[in-house]
Amino acid sequence: MFSGPPADPATPTMPTSSVPSAVPLVGGTGGISEGASAAASASRSWTAPLLLGAAGVLALLIALFGPGLMARGTGELRIPGAGLTTVLRTVLFAALALHLGELLAPQLIRPVRGRPRTAVRSWVVLASLAGAAAAAGQIVRLAAVSDLGITETYGTREGGLLLLIANGLVVAALCAASRRPALALAPLAVVIGAEALRAHPEAYSPEFGAALTVVHLTAASLWTGGLLYVLRTMWLWRGSPVAARALLGRYARLAIWLYVALAATGTASALRRLPLDVVFTSAYGRTLLLKLALMAVVSVLALAARRRMLRDTDPSVAHRLARREQVVLGLVVVVSAVLTVVPDPHWISLRP
């Protein structure tokens, strides 16, 4: 707050004792404005964790109950353990996003001039190990559902691909812990390829569907994981707003191309896999509509953050909008996991 003009020494002043102690002085050291500012700061410090916790609970509920709710009334067969599978697949997708995002972000940070020399703490080793555990959990679930032993499950197509994914993520974690973390790109590429093949067991052009998934999953992981790393770095650089704004700008320019790749491959996959007559009557169609609605929210938030970044020199508002974008992207990851669990809609389509 601005303070008033200095007092004239010739002007008599009221003794301090005559001011009621219950009424604080406005503009002084202990004034109302500073107390209100402290209260607002305390309120903001509690609001962010509460919103993050609420988003986490919502994501867990969507993962556990989403497949069943989306399939209600469609006549599709119930998938055993669909909720648990969705949770495990969400962890797997999040691990991919965190690792790829952390490999991408240094390429955005390095050219920023005048940047602080501090770096955020790496999460990729734990994330990749969690992803490997999630893939192993899917193998165990598959064995239980199929009434097979673990070794026999490895011999199935899905079990073998899940084993390849789990091993690839373990190798990626070891690379991340080494002196050359960029070596993790090779096992991560194997993981994405195996996941794309696992997600497309259908008889109609699975190779084309797998190729679309490779591009889609890579772009989505770079967007989500890259944004998270950039936001963490901007918070660490909050004392250097010029560098923080430059970093967000570099990410925003890359995000445009990632968005184009996502939109193109997502549209092609939807047209290929979803018959028009079951858009509203299949679990796949309903889940895809929910994902599109969330992506519309993400798009609005991303555009708003970019406009504020171009308009203001202070990146705090754009940072706040980008944080909201990150939360909605987290929900998109969960809904995408649901999409990989619900049945193929061609089974209930009337189209020949």
N, C-alpha and C positions, 0 to 999 in steps of 0.2 A: 504494500500500500504506500501511496505517496504521503509524506509528512507535511505539515503545514509550514508556513514561512517562519523564519526565526523571530523570536520575540524581541521587541524593542526594549533596551535596558531602562529607558526612561519611563516606560509604562509600568505602573504598579501591577503586581501579579497577586493572585489569590493565594493565600497560604495553603500549603499542602494539607494541613490538618482540617481545613474547611471542606475539602472534597469528601463526600461520603465514600466510605471504603467499599460499599457494596456495588458502586457504579464504576466500572473500569474506564480508563481514559481511552478515547478513540484515537488511533494513530500512534499511541505510545508503545513502549516495549511490551507491556502486558495487555494490549488493547483487544477489542472485540475481534478485529480482523485477523489477528494472529491466532486467537483461540479458535475461530471458525475454520481457519486454514488447517490447523492441527487436527481438528475434528474431522474435516473432510479427508485429510490424508489418512487418518486412521480408518475411516469408513472405506476408502478405496483399497487399503491394504487387506481388509477383510473381504471385500466384494469379489476380487479376482479368485482367491482360493475357493470361495463358495460356488461361484459360477463354474469353475473348473471341476469341482467335485460333483456338481449337479449334472454337468455334461458327461462325466465318467459313468455316473449311475444310469443316465439315459442310454448311453452306448451299451452298457452291459445288459440292460433290459431289452434293447432292440436285438442284440445278439442272441439272447436266450429265448425270447418269445417271438421274434420277428418271423422266422420261417413258418411257424404254426399259424400265426395271425394272417400272414399273406396267403396261405393255402386254404384258409377257412372258406368253405362253400364252393370250392373249385372242383371237387370230386377227384383231386389228385391223390395219389398214394402218400401215406404218411412216411416220412423218412426217419428211421430210428436215430435218436441222438442228434437231431439237426441243430438244436440250440448249442450243445457242447461243441459240435463241429464248427459252428459259426464263430464261437469265442476263440477256438484254436486258430482258425483261419484269419481272424482279425489280428491276433498276435503275430502271425506269420507275415501278413501284409505290413503291419507296423514296423516289424524288424527290417524288412526290405527298405521301407521308406527312410527309416533312421540311418541305415548304413549308406544307401545311395546318396541321401541328402548331405551326409557328412563328407562324402567323397567329392561332391559337387561344390559345396560352399567355399572351400579354400580357393578355388579358382575364381570365385566372385570377390573374395576378400583381398586377395593379394594385390590387385591393381589399385585399390582404394588409397588415395594419397592422404597423408597425415593421420593414418589410422593408429589407434592405440596398439601396443604390442602384446596386449593380453588376449588370450583365447579361451573360449568356453571349454568346460570339461567334456571329454568324449564319452558318449553313451554306447558306442557301437558294439563293443565286445559283449556287454551284457545283453544288448538288444539281439544280436545275432545268436547268442546262446539261448535266449528265450524263444526265438524263432525256431531253432533246432529242436528245442523241447516241444514246441507246439506241433511240429511235423511228426515227431516221435509219438506224441499223444494221439495224433490222427491214425497212425499205424496201429496203435493199441486198440483204438475204437473200432477200426476196420476189422481187426482180428476178432474182436468180441461180437460184432454184428454178423460177420460171416461164419462164425463158429470155426475159425481156423487157428492154428498155432502161429506164433510170431514168424517163425522161419517160413512156413507155408504162405503167410501173408506177403512176405518179401517177393515171393514168386508171382504174385498177381501184378497186373499192369499198374494199378493205382498204388499198391504197396511198394513196388519197386521204385516208382517215381517219388513217392514220399520219402523213401530211404535216401534217394539221391539228393533230395532237397535238404534233409536233415544233415547229411554229411557235408554238403556244400556250405551250409551256414556255419558249421563248426570250423571248416577250413577258412571261411571268411573271417571268423572271430580270431583265429590264430594269426591271419595276415594283419588284421587291425592292431593286434598287440605287438607286432614286429616293428622293425625300423622302416619297413616299406609298406605302409597300409594300403597303397594304391594297388598292390597285388590282389587285393580282395575283389577287384573287378571281375577277374576270371571266374572264381567260384560263384559269385553273384549272378553272372550271366548264365551259368549252368542252372542255378536255382530258378531263375526266371523262365528259362526254356523248359525245364521239367514241369514247372507249375502250369505253363501254357499248354503243354501236352496233356497233363492230368485233367485240366479243366475242359478238354474237348475230346471226350471218348465217342462222340456221336459218329454215325456212319456217313453223314453228308459232309464232305469237304473238311475233315478235321485239320488238315494242314493249313488251309487258309484261315480257319478260326484261330489256330495256335499262333500264326504269324501276327494276326491282329492283336491278340492278347499280349504278345511280347512287347509290341510298341506301346500298347495302352498301359500295361502294368509298369513299364519303365518310365513313361512320362508321368504317370500318377505318383510313383514313388519319388521321382526327382522333385516334382512340384510340392508334395506334402512334406517330405523330409527336408528339402532345401529351405522351404519357408520357415520351418521350425528352427533350423540352425541359424538362419538369418535373424529371426526374432530374438533368439537367445543372445546372439552377438550384439544386436542393437541395444538390448538391455544392459549388457556389459559395457557398451560404449556410450551410455547415456550422458556422460560428461563431455562427449565429443559429437555434438549433433550434426556437424557438417559431414563427418565420416559416416555416421549412421545413416544419414539421408542418402549419401552416395551409394552405400551398400544396398539399401532398399531399392534404389533406382536400377542398379545393375541386375538385381534379382527380378524386378518387374519386367525388364526387357526380355529376359530369358523366359519368364512365365508365359508371355504371349505365345511363343512358339510351342511351349508345352501344352498350353490350352488348345491350340489348333490341332496338335497331334491327338489329344484326348478326344476332342469333338469329332474328328474325322474317323478315328478307329472305333469310337463308341457308337457312332451312327451306323457304320458299316456292320458292326457286330450285331446291333439291334435289328437291322433290316434282314440280316442273314438268319438270325436265330429265333426271332419272335414273329410268328404269324399274326397278321393284323386282326384276325377274328377272335383272338384270345388275349388281346392287350389288357382288357379289364377283368377277364375271367380266369386268368392263370396267375399263380404265385410269382412267376418270373416277370410277367407284364406289370403287375402291381408294384413289385419291388423296383423295377426299372423306372416306373413313373415317380416313385419316391426319390430315387437317386437323382433323376432329372430335376425335381423340385429343389433338392438340396444344392445341386450344381448351379441352379439359377440364383440362389441366395449367395453362393460363393462368388459368382460372377459379379453380382451387384456390389458386394463388399470389396472385391479386388479393384473394380473400376473406381469406387469411392476413395479407396486408399491411394490409388494412382493420382487422382485429381487433387487430393489434398497434398500429396507429396510434391506435385508440380506447382501448387499455389503457395505453400507455406515453406519457409526455411526451417521451421521447427518440425522435426519428424514425429513428434509425440502423438499427434492425432492420427496420422497415417499408420503409426505403429499400433495404436489401439484398434483401428479398423482391421489391420492385418492379423491381429490376435484373434479377433472374432472370426475372420476367414479361416484361421487355423483350426478353431474349434469346430466349425461346420465341416471342414475337410475331414476331421476325425470321424464325424458321423458318417460322412460319405464312405470312408474306409470300412466302417461296420456294415453299412448297407451293401457295399460291394461284396463283402464276405457272405452276406445273406444270399446275394445273387448267385454265388457259386455253389450254394447248397440246395436251393429249391430245384424241383424237377424240370427237365427239358419240356418247354411248352408244346413241342410238336406232338407229344403224346395225346393231348386233348384237343388239338386243332381239327377242324372239319375240312381243312384244305387238303386235297389229295396230294 
